[in-house]
Amino acid sequence: MKLNPAYLNMIKSSLKNNQPLLELRNVYKTYILGETKFDALKGVSCQINPGEFVAITGPSGSGKSTMMHLIGLLDTPTSGDIFLEGKNVSKLSEIQLAQLRNTTLGFIFQQFNLLPKTPAIENVILPLLYSDIPQSKHYALGVEMLKKVDLLDKLNNTPAQLSGGQQQRVAIARALVNNPKIILADEPTGNLDSKSGREIISILHYLNEKEGRTIVMVTHDLDLAKETQRQINLKDGQIC
């Protein structure tokens, strides 16, 4: 698939203006459970540029999942600011965040998060139901995405009829269908055997190197993190 011209223009514009695609400035995230206060993130600042493949890594409890939730606009910071294409998105309403998620971000989860009794093609085009793309184009886009991940022969298979690696490829196709500016991959190989995991990483490399996709991957696997261009290492809620 050729990249959407608007996507290419966005990358060129950001690079020309030296503007990061995503930026966190002194971000804190605090959770309060009863009388207990827990600082999951403590003043995190970082930038992610257009076309980068970045890993967020760290031990359990380091804050990487919290950081992914904030980057994915699934949560808001307690303090500090998050900028997407230069726009502060930290104080947007839930409706505004949902709209931005659907048009800007593509998600790949460890658990795949596919509808269990739904054919692959329908799982892929699900995000389009909330987009401005005409319904008449949904099926063709879904087919195009499944072809990209080499699952054209599995259009009508449900997740139960697919291997773990195939399910994750359906999830990647779903993440791509809205032509997102950032792909967020949360432990994308965590539930896969080594061969299937290798195939998924190869697809991510292709999307990054051949299509210029910006990918942010959360992983506790240091060897997997080394597959990326840059690592953001967290410990006790801070970048180390």
HELIX and SHEET records of a PDB file:
HELIX    1   1 PRO A    5  LYS A   16  1                                  12    
HELIX    2   2 LYS A   64  ILE A   71  1                                   8    
HELIX    3   3 GLU A   94  THR A  104  1                                  11    
HELIX    4   4 ALA A  120  ILE A  125  1                                   6    
HELIX    5   5 LEU A  126  TYR A  130  5                                   5    
HELIX    6   6 GLN A  135  LYS A  137  5                                   3    
HELIX    7   7 HIS A  138  LYS A  148  1                                  11    
HELIX    8   8 LEU A  152  LYS A  154  5                                   3    
HELIX    9   9 PRO A  159  GLN A  161  5                                   3    
HELIX   10  10 GLY A  164  LEU A  176  1                                  13    
HELIX   11  11 SER A  194  GLU A  209  1                                  16    
HELIX   12  12 LEU A  222  ALA A  225  1                                   4    
SHEET    1   A 4 THR A  36  ILE A  48  0                                        
SHEET    2   A 4 LEU A  22  LEU A  33 -1                                        
SHEET    3   A 4 SER A  79  LEU A  84 -1                                        
SHEET    4   A 4 LYS A  87  ASN A  88 -1                                        
SHEET    1   B 6 LEU A 105  PHE A 109  0                                        
SHEET    2   B 6 ILE A 182  ASP A 186  1                                        
SHEET    3   B 6 THR A 214  THR A 219  1                                        
SHEET    4   B 6 PHE A  53  THR A  57  1                                        
SHEET    5   B 6 ARG A 230  LYS A 235  1                                        
SHEET    6   B 6 GLN A 238  ILE A 239 -1                                        
END                                                                             
